[in-house]
Amino acid sequence: MHTRLVCSETGETVPIDRLQNLSPAGRPLLADYDLEALRESFTPSVVRARKQRSFWRFWEVLPVARPEDAISLGEGCTPLLACERRGAFAGFERLFVKDEAFNPTGSFKARGMAAAITRAKALGAQVVALPSAGNAAGAATSYAARAGLGCVLFMPEDTPPANIVESVAGGARVFLVNGLIGDCGKLVRAGVERFGWFDLSTLKEPFRIEGKKTMGYELAFDLADHEGSGGLQLPDVILYPTGGGTGLIGMWKAFAEMERLGWIGSARPRMVVVQAEGCAPIVTAFRQGEERATPFPNARTVASGLRVPAAIGDFLMLRVLRESGGTAVTVTDDELLRGVDELSREQGIYACPEGGAVWAAARKLRDDGWLRSNERVVLFNTGAGLKYNHLVDTTGVPRIDHRDPDALSAIAGSMG
Ligand SMILES: Cc1ncc(COP(=O)(O)O)c(C=O)c1O
């Protein structure tokens, strides 16, 4: 169980036994655990022996006193898939995809929402509210339904239809807003003041990051299992499609916790932020050597999860990039969509556009020598391609009359 909530900038602590949003300094709060006290009882072999098929097998470093207290739909425990060395993937000897599409509601957002809604429910919230450009909405809807809480969502009008549908189907109160995610956030803040909702916005609530950090814990087990090495293993490089940055900051936190638990040493993966060319505030700030990012004007990309022009955790992401010796890369929408095609056709992974973006970025980094062919590289496919079916053109699919005795002759020449 966590023992303290600490301001990520000033180190000031706030009470843990009530609902919290930002710190008094207006910065994200991070949960701190008495990890030294857990060293004896919470070990990799204890975790490996557990039966839970969810990330609550790491419950000691999550916001519950007992695993039974979790609001769970089976989140986490997603596969780490080794890529086949064919086609565009031949230049990588040890490339992996952590496929987050296997989560409830089809994206990694389930991880953050499971943890946040578990804690919000335990502390007495009745209605949660958030702005979302897509997958967070569906995840919040399902976990709020599971917890018996109300859920209010503000989404930009151009949010992918599947995210709107899943939220409506799950009984959330959905509002479509003629603006960007920041405009939706302002409406949430006004609603919090007026109606007393609990604000679940990314990093303005301390536990979504706790759920997301489990990607880092799992990766260490997945890679070791893949290599049959028994202990824990971290990759050399992690590529992460970055919007609000919760997963990136969360994984970095997980690695620090694992070191304090005595599970790993001080070596860390190089962390890579991948953003779309049409919305790249963190890449721009990284290149300019800034500590904070400037809001990105006219944010545009089909990868809705990357359409975050200003992130409250910008300084934390930039710190991770620099401490890890990582880098930050942009890809165009054409490149990321080609990335989806390649992952689907050459690896059988129908990735979301954000997943396509990290693969496209890996190719670029391999071409310019930043990535070496024998490095262990992990790409995060953060969600299911099925949620973005609207981006796939199926108008050219031929129709066949099953009553035509000669139906197959038209295609005979094109089938090998
Ligand atoms: C599929 C997908 N990938 C990546 C992101 C960005 O995630 P983060 O906020 O952790 O940077 C999102 C956020 O909406 C998303 O839905």
The ligand as an ORCA input file, in Angstrom:
! r2SCAN-3c Opt
* xyz 0 1
  C      -3.810      4.408    -28.348
  C      -3.101      5.487    -27.563
  N      -1.774      5.541    -27.608
  C      -1.070      6.492    -26.922
  C      -1.718      7.457    -26.178
  C      -0.899      8.469    -25.411
  O      -0.722      7.993    -24.121
  P      -0.063      8.822    -22.924
  O      -1.120      9.770    -22.476
  O       0.312      7.827    -21.884
  O       1.132      9.520    -23.495
  C      -3.115      7.429    -26.087
  C      -3.838      8.424    -25.285
  O      -4.967      8.773    -25.537
  C      -3.830      6.423    -26.796
  O      -5.167      6.339    -26.739
*
